[in-house]
Amino acid sequence: MEYRRFGKTEKHISAITLGGMRFTKSWDQPRHEIPTETQDHCNNIVDLALKNGINHFETAYGYVKSEKVFGKTLNDELKVDRSSYYLMTKGNPPTAEEARKLVEEQLKTLKTDYVDFYAWHGINNQDIIHSTCKKGGPVEELLKMREEGIIKHVGFSTHGSMESICSAIDTDLFEFVNLHYYYFYQRNLAAIQLAEKKDMGVFIISPNDKGGQLFRPTNKVKNAIPHATPIQWNARFCLNTPNVHTLSFGITEPQHFDEMNAIFSRTDRTKELDLMAKQRLDNRLNDDPYSNFDAYPYQDNGSELDLPLLLHWRKLWKCYDMLDFAKYRYKELKTPNHWVPGVFATPENINKIDFSKIPSEIPLKKMLTELHEALYQAPEAPKYYPTKMKVIR
């Protein structure tokens, strides 16, 4: 295991974080009723994580049972010395009063007197930045709790745009940021570089799932990386980025630790092979003539479509055969929200685009139409089971 200084927090945390959102049945309600299989799963994975050098555990109030099982595992089942690991949790309370109330509840659930890192969960757009960071708001209350010692360091997590992330960083209220960044989504590099200037900790979230479902890689991706698994290669890609300190790994099975440990093989030959793999993946962008059109300058186009996101998924489909991944992400647009912004590229929504702003050589309407036809999955109709009619005579 490698350990890295987590920015100005001065804590040296493991380069791999054990995330707590994937324990068996951990998303089932009610949140405080823990099945034996859920607790056993957590006990086993945390024990193996500790034995493999992981000293950073991450969870959130929104992960339903996760805080509860972590609290029991670390304190009652394994009885781990509290000073031997770092604990991160998250929450998105809308007011200062609710922030304090939530943190107090989380401390009880986690069975601890303090959390090392507390992130406001989901600072995804400018409106949220304003409401959370305003004077007298929830972030200010988190900072008060930092002064009281029940929170050691305050940061934020985000699924937002690079511009929103940079705006949140520029408030100078936070010590760390949890964000998306990996080979198959490099847009947030500028945010990482800004965080470096501010000496903030940087935690890469979901590199193996949102990073392209690399546990089910396409043949194009596998063939480009013959010397390693795509998960291992992508982890090294992330960790070789300056100021990236740790990343989650989606660990749910004992064998995942073997794959994790292999990423730390960084001989000169491994570095050479990694670079060759990157070149092969970069070359795949030539498989589509429009792969370099990202539409970021044309976001204000008169429609509710998130053009950069749609074209990003299209690029993954056309250049890397990642159709299943694109479908997986596209279906999240069925309930537009600040976690996955935008709407489906239906004919009605496409026709709202001001095409006078789009370069004439880009067949955007055709591209979006094709995208929707390939990615849209109609919701299943509810099954109808006819009942026998009672005959009244």
Buried (B, 14 or more C-beta within 10 A) or exposed (E): EBBBEBBBBEBBBBBBBBBBBBBBEBBEEEBEEBBEEBBBBBBBBBBBBBEBBBBBBBBBBBBBBBBBBBBBBBBEBBEBEEEEBBBBBBBBBEBBEBBBEBBEEBBEBBBBEBBBBBBBBBBBBBEBBEBBBEEEBBBBBBBBBBEEEBBBBBBBBBBBBBBBBBBBBEEEBBBBBBBBBBBBBEBBBEBBBBBBEBEBBBBBBBBBBBBBBBBEBBEBBEEBBEEBBBBBBBBBBBBEBEBBBBBBBBBBEEEBBEBBBBBBEEEEEBEEBBEBBBEBBEEBEEEBEBBEBBBEEBBEBEBEBBBBBBBBBBBBBBBBBBBEBBBBBBBEBEEBEBEBBBBBBBEEBBEEBEBEEBEEEBEBBEBBBBBBEBBBEEEEEEEEEEEEEEEEE
